[in-house]
Amino acid sequence: MVKRTALISEGILQFILFSNTYIALCAVIMCQATARLFKLNLPISFLAFVFVGTLGSYSLHWFLTDSSTDETNRSQWNQTHKQTLLGLFIGTVLVGLWLLVYLQSYVLDLLPVVLLTFLYSAPKINWRLFRILRRIAVFKSIYLTLIWTYVTAALPLLMAISVQRPSWVLMGTWLINRFLLIYSIALWFDYRDRAIDRQSKWLTIASMLTETQIRWFFYGLALCFGLTIPILYRQWLNVWPVVCLSAPMALLGLTIRWIATKPSDYGYYLYVDGLLMLSGILLEFGPTS
């Protein structure tokens, strides 16, 4: 009975993580964090669109990924659930089109995101036009980080109903803060995959640096992240938002030695990805102004 319960629990955890439901939830909570900090009212249809858009784009990405020779938990799950990933992609496309009916006034803001997100996975399609994109794969994590920053930090500010628009300095600082956090997390995924990237010639910054250099590069990102905190503090004049925003980067910095030892897929996709939504969760437990 205990063994069966453990197997069922692991199966549920795998589905939540590897079906990309978890990362889609992270995106929604990050949007909500922006809304809470800036006192914005986001349309429910927008949050739903972010969820299905993230779910669909990652499902397509992993559906196109060849996992036949990889023995990790994620790769094995992907290989045996290709039809599930394809079904999720098709389903989210249909739901996304339906949601656009309710977001007609924001179509010009949303469609570029859809196109750019598709282009992230496009190099995996074995067509000549898309294979050309592999030549600039060194920028893939920066590219993905820009998309995440735009969706979770910029779009809520552009779309929300707000009595007073924040200053451009504040919005710019917020975008930089989010970019640095998201890219710092993406960096360690690139670090994990650097051997594969070197073999496939899809070079990334992490694959071109030694482990020591990667750590110093991360410390530089963390320092720049820290420099944005005082500016954001001046806006909210409250310690709690600062604690919430600083917590993910602080935890990441404290655990990079463990991350560098290649923990299981559960460690990466549950813990490292989970840092994305940590601030949004913590903000619910205290005042923001």
Buried (B, 14 or more C-beta within 10 A) or exposed (E): EEEEEEEEEEEEBBBBBBBBBBBBBBBBBBBBBBBBBBEBEBBEBBBBBBBBBBBBBBBBBBBBBEBEEBEBBBBBBBBEBBEBBBEBBEBBBEBBEEBBEBBEEBEEBBEEBBEBBBEBBBBBEEEEEBEEBBEEBBEBBBBBBBBBBBBBBBBBBEBBEBEEEBEEEBBEBBBBBBBBBBBBBBBBBBBBBBEEBEEEEBBBBBBEBEEEEBBEBBEEBBEBBBEBBEBBBEBBEBEBBBBBBBBBBBBBBEBBEEBBEEBEBBBBBBBBBBBBBBBBBBBEEEEBE
